Amino acid sequence: MPGLTDDPHGIRAALRELNPGYRADIALGSQRVKDLYAPVLLAQPRDGIVIRRDLPYGDDPRQVLDVFTPAGASRADVVVFVHGGAFVRGARNTGQGIYDNVLLWFARQGFVGVNIEYRLAPEASYPRGALDVAAALEWVHGSIADHGGNADRVLLMGHSAGGTHAAGYAVDPVFDDLPCRVRALVLASARLRADVSPLNPNAAAVRAYFGDDAKAYDRRSPATHAPYCKVPVMIAVAEFDNPLLDVYGLEFACRFAAEHGRAPRFVQCMGHNHMSLMAHFDSGEETLGREILDFWSSL
């Protein structure tokens, strides 16, 4: 795979130094990763890709999305991406090339990319994040043909808290009466179980989204409902992931496998942390992207 042995920007070497201490201060480590990748991501050409920004899918100022269309796209497959931010923060575009980079990479592979923003906790608590994903997907279903996409071939991908919302859309019984608008699901370093464990550095943010009643956490956690996932799923985690996210990814995979009699696609990206798992898209390294394309092509 490109970028696994070559390291023209010195990023992988820098990650080897950064990763062992990443969990000691996740906020600092995440910012260092963004700073590391920013010069490379911002320098990538965007020729041949039309970006339409701030398209509303709801009435709230955060219910907006960006569409990335490769030149000449017609009924192209679609990737819908949901960013992270521990439920209480985050944006679809950080200004440092993240998370535009994810959709730009997919657009270079011929996909129409959709980058959605959603309402944040505590004002928008459970299940409003997943409800926003559902609303954005209804917009995609009705409008993506106008942007060269095929509404029947949609891959939903979420990272971190965005993965929680994406998974909730696909498995939570709250959404059983809604039509499923996606063909498959990718959960990247997603928080698939609500917890306020002492090991969880974002416990307060989990409480802000899922509520103060810890007795409700199990029935509100995507991992609980993994056996009933409506679509094929791929789960990706990082070698140096945020505490417990890799464990919950394995739990989701095991529960899905026990119900379906087969294991879902599960990938651990070695040499990456929670943030670099997304930041490396469009940087010259294609570790996770190629795994996703292989998963998608098998459907």
C-alpha positions as CSV (number, residue, x, y, z in Angstrom):
1,M,0.0,0.0,0.0
2,P,1.3,3.5,-0.8
3,G,2.8,5.2,2.2
4,L,3.4,2.2,4.4
5,T,7.1,2.0,3.7
6,D,7.7,5.4,2.0
7,D,7.4,8.4,4.3
8,P,8.2,11.5,2.2
9,H,6.7,13.9,4.7
10,G,8.1,12.3,7.8
11,I,4.7,11.8,9.3
12,R,4.9,8.1,10.1
13,A,8.2,8.7,11.9
14,A,6.6,11.5,13.9
15,L,3.7,9.3,14.8
16,R,6.1,6.6,16.1
17,E,7.4,9.2,18.6
18,L,3.9,10.6,19.4
19,N,1.8,7.5,19.7
20,P,3.2,5.9,23.0
21,G,2.2,9.0,24.9
22,Y,-1.0,9.8,23.0
23,R,-3.4,8.6,25.7
24,A,-1.7,10.6,28.4
25,D,-3.2,13.8,27.1
26,I,-5.6,13.0,24.3
27,A,-6.6,16.7,23.6
28,L,-2.9,17.6,23.2
29,G,-2.1,14.5,21.2
30,S,-5.0,15.1,18.8
31,Q,-3.9,18.7,18.2
32,R,-0.4,17.6,17.5
33,V,-1.7,15.1,15.0
34,K,-3.7,17.8,13.2
35,D,-0.7,20.1,13.2
36,L,1.4,17.3,11.8
37,Y,-0.9,16.6,8.9
38,A,-2.2,20.1,8.1
39,P,0.6,21.2,5.7
40,V,0.3,18.1,3.7
41,L,-3.5,18.1,3.6
42,L,-3.9,21.7,2.8
43,A,-1.4,21.5,-0.1
44,Q,-3.3,18.7,-1.9
45,P,-4.7,19.8,-5.2
46,R,-8.4,19.9,-5.6
47,D,-8.6,20.1,-9.4
48,G,-11.5,18.2,-10.9
49,I,-13.5,18.2,-7.6
50,V,-16.5,20.5,-7.2
51,I,-17.2,21.4,-3.5
52,R,-20.6,22.8,-2.6
53,R,-20.7,24.0,1.0
54,D,-23.3,24.7,3.7
55,L,-26.3,23.0,2.1
56,P,-29.1,22.8,4.7
57,Y,-30.8,19.5,5.5
58,G,-32.7,21.0,8.5
59,D,-33.5,24.2,10.2
60,D,-30.7,24.4,12.8
61,P,-27.5,26.3,11.8
62,R,-25.6,23.0,12.4
63,Q,-27.8,21.0,10.2
64,V,-25.7,21.5,7.1
65,L,-23.5,19.5,4.8
66,D,-20.9,19.8,2.1
67,V,-20.9,17.8,-1.2
68,F,-17.7,16.8,-3.0
69,T,-18.4,15.8,-6.6
70,P,-15.7,14.5,-9.0
71,A,-15.8,15.9,-12.5
72,G,-18.1,14.0,-14.8
73,A,-19.8,12.1,-11.9
74,S,-23.1,10.4,-13.0
75,R,-24.8,8.0,-10.6
76,A,-21.6,7.6,-8.7
77,D,-21.4,5.7,-5.5
78,V,-21.8,7.9,-2.4
79,V,-19.9,8.2,0.9
80,V,-21.6,10.0,3.7
81,F,-19.2,10.9,6.5
82,V,-20.0,11.9,10.1
83,H,-17.2,13.7,12.1
84,G,-16.3,13.1,15.7
85,G,-16.0,15.5,18.7
86,A,-17.0,13.6,21.8
87,F,-20.7,14.7,21.3
88,V,-20.1,18.2,22.6
89,R,-17.7,19.7,20.1
90,G,-16.3,19.2,16.6
91,A,-17.0,20.4,13.1
92,R,-17.0,18.9,9.6
93,N,-14.1,21.2,8.6
94,T,-11.4,22.0,11.1
95,G,-9.6,24.5,8.9
96,Q,-6.5,22.2,8.9
97,G,-7.7,20.0,6.1
98,I,-9.6,17.6,8.5
99,Y,-12.2,16.3,7.7
100,D,-12.4,17.6,4.2
101,N,-9.5,15.2,3.5
102,V,-11.7,12.1,3.9
103,L,-14.2,13.2,1.3
104,L,-11.5,14.6,-1.0
105,W,-9.8,11.2,-1.0
106,F,-13.1,9.4,-1.8
107,A,-13.9,11.9,-4.5
108,R,-10.5,11.0,-6.1
109,Q,-11.7,7.4,-6.1
110,G,-14.8,8.4,-8.1
111,F,-17.3,8.7,-5.2
112,V,-19.5,11.6,-4.4
113,G,-18.7,12.6,-0.9
114,V,-21.1,14.1,1.7
115,N,-19.7,15.7,4.9
116,I,-22.4,16.3,7.4
117,E,-22.5,18.5,10.5
118,Y,-25.0,17.8,13.4
119,R,-26.3,19.4,16.6
120,L,-24.2,19.0,19.7
121,A,-24.9,18.0,23.3
122,P,-26.0,19.0,25.8
123,E,-28.6,21.0,23.8
124,A,-29.1,18.1,21.5
125,S,-28.9,15.0,23.6
126,Y,-29.7,11.3,22.8
127,P,-30.9,10.4,20.2
128,R,-30.7,13.7,18.3
129,G,-27.3,13.1,16.9
130,A,-28.5,10.0,15.1
131,L,-31.7,11.8,14.2
132,D,-29.6,14.3,12.4
133,V,-27.8,11.6,10.5
134,A,-31.2,10.2,9.5
135,A,-32.3,13.7,8.3
136,A,-29.1,14.2,6.3
137,L,-29.6,10.8,4.7
138,E,-33.1,11.7,3.7
139,W,-31.6,14.8,2.0
140,V,-29.1,12.5,0.3
141,H,-31.8,10.2,-0.8
142,G,-33.8,13.0,-2.4
143,S,-31.1,15.3,-3.7
144,I,-27.8,13.5,-4.3
145,A,-28.7,12.7,-8.0
146,D,-28.5,16.4,-8.6
147,H,-24.8,16.2,-7.6
148,G,-24.0,13.1,-9.7
149,G,-24.6,10.5,-7.0
150,N,-26.6,7.3,-6.8
151,A,-29.0,7.3,-3.9
152,D,-29.2,3.5,-4.1
153,R,-25.4,3.1,-3.4
154,V,-24.7,5.0,-0.2
155,L,-21.9,4.1,2.3
156,L,-22.3,5.6,5.7
157,M,-19.1,6.2,7.7
158,G,-18.7,7.7,11.1
159,H,-15.7,8.5,13.3
160,S,-15.7,8.6,17.1
161,A,-18.9,10.2,18.3
162,G,-19.9,10.5,14.6
163,G,-19.6,6.7,14.6
164,T,-21.9,6.5,17.5
165,H,-24.5,8.5,15.6
166,A,-24.0,6.5,12.4
167,A,-24.3,3.2,14.3
168,G,-27.3,4.4,16.2
169,Y,-29.0,5.1,12.9
170,A,-28.3,1.6,11.7
171,V,-29.1,-0.4,14.9
172,D,-31.1,1.5,17.5
173,P,-34.7,0.4,17.8
174,V,-35.6,4.1,17.9
175,F,-35.2,4.1,14.1
176,D,-37.0,0.8,13.3
177,D,-39.8,2.7,11.6
178,L,-37.5,4.7,9.3
179,P,-36.4,3.5,5.9
180,C,-32.7,2.6,5.8
181,R,-31.1,4.7,3.2
182,V,-27.6,3.2,3.3
183,R,-26.1,0.1,1.7
184,A,-23.3,-0.4,4.2
185,L,-21.7,1.0,7.3
186,V,-18.1,1.8,8.4
187,L,-17.5,2.6,12.1
188,A,-14.1,4.1,12.6
189,S,-12.9,4.4,16.3
190,A,-16.5,4.8,17.2
191,R,-17.9,5.0,20.8
192,L,-20.2,2.0,20.6
193,R,-21.0,1.8,24.3
194,A,-22.0,4.6,26.6
195,D,-19.9,4.6,29.7
196,V,-18.6,7.0,32.4
197,S,-15.7,4.7,33.3
198,P,-12.7,6.3,35.1
199,L,-10.8,5.1,32.0
200,N,-12.9,7.3,29.7
201,P,-11.4,10.7,29.3
202,N,-14.7,11.9,27.8
203,A,-17.0,10.6,30.5
204,A,-18.5,14.0,31.1
205,A,-19.3,14.4,27.4
206,V,-20.9,10.9,27.3
207,R,-23.1,12.0,30.2
208,A,-24.0,15.2,28.4
209,Y,-25.2,13.2,25.4
210,F,-26.6,10.0,26.9
211,G,-28.0,11.6,30.1
212,D,-27.4,11.3,33.8
213,D,-29.2,8.0,34.2
214,A,-26.5,5.3,33.8
215,K,-29.2,2.6,33.9
216,A,-30.3,3.8,30.4
217,Y,-26.8,3.5,28.9
218,D,-27.0,-0.2,28.0
219,R,-30.2,0.2,25.9
220,R,-28.9,3.4,24.3
221,S,-25.6,1.9,23.3
222,P,-25.1,0.7,19.7
223,A,-23.1,-2.3,20.9
224,T,-26.2,-3.6,22.6
225,H,-28.2,-3.7,19.4
226,A,-25.3,-4.9,17.1
227,P,-27.0,-8.2,16.4
228,Y,-29.8,-6.3,14.6
229,C,-27.6,-4.2,12.3
230,K,-29.6,-3.7,9.1
231,V,-26.6,-3.6,6.7
232,P,-23.1,-5.0,6.2
233,V,-20.7,-3.4,8.6
234,M,-17.0,-2.8,8.8
235,I,-15.3,-1.8,12.0
236,A,-11.9,0.0,12.2
237,V,-9.9,0.8,15.3
238,A,-6.5,2.3,15.8
239,E,-3.5,0.6,17.5
240,F,-3.3,3.7,19.9
241,D,-7.0,4.3,20.1
242,N,-8.8,6.3,22.8
243,P,-9.3,4.1,25.9
244,L,-12.0,1.4,25.5
245,L,-13.0,2.3,21.9
246,D,-11.1,-0.6,20.5
247,V,-12.7,-2.9,23.1
248,Y,-16.2,-1.7,22.2
249,G,-15.4,-2.1,18.5
250,L,-14.6,-5.8,19.2
251,E,-17.7,-6.2,21.3
252,F,-19.9,-4.8,18.5
253,A,-18.1,-7.2,16.0
254,C,-18.6,-10.2,18.3
255,R,-22.3,-9.5,18.9
256,F,-22.9,-9.0,15.2
257,A,-21.0,-12.3,14.4
258,A,-22.9,-14.3,17.0
259,E,-26.2,-13.3,15.4
260,H,-25.2,-13.6,11.8
261,G,-22.9,-16.6,12.0
262,R,-20.0,-14.7,10.4
263,A,-17.6,-12.1,11.4
264,P,-17.9,-8.6,10.1
265,R,-14.9,-6.9,8.5
266,F,-12.6,-5.8,11.3
267,V,-9.5,-3.8,10.8
268,Q,-6.9,-2.6,13.3
269,C,-4.7,0.1,11.8
270,M,-1.3,-0.3,13.2
271,G,0.9,2.7,13.8
272,H,-2.2,5.0,14.0
273,N,-4.0,6.7,16.9
274,H,-7.6,7.9,17.2
275,M,-7.0,11.1,15.2
276,S,-4.5,9.9,12.7
277,L,-6.9,7.2,11.7
278,M,-8.8,10.0,9.9
279,A,-6.0,12.5,9.3
280,H,-4.0,10.1,7.1
281,F,-6.7,10.2,4.3
282,D,-5.5,12.1,1.3
283,S,-2.0,12.5,2.8
284,G,-0.4,10.0,0.5
285,E,-1.0,7.0,2.7
286,E,-4.1,4.9,2.0
287,T,-4.1,2.3,4.8
288,L,-7.8,2.6,5.8
289,G,-9.2,3.9,2.5
290,R,-8.1,0.8,0.6
291,E,-9.6,-1.5,3.2
292,I,-12.9,0.4,2.9
293,L,-12.8,0.2,-0.9
294,D,-12.2,-3.6,-0.7
295,F,-15.1,-4.0,1.7
296,W,-17.4,-1.9,-0.5
297,S,-16.5,-3.7,-3.6
298,S,-17.4,-7.0,-2.1
299,L,-21.1,-5.9,-1.6
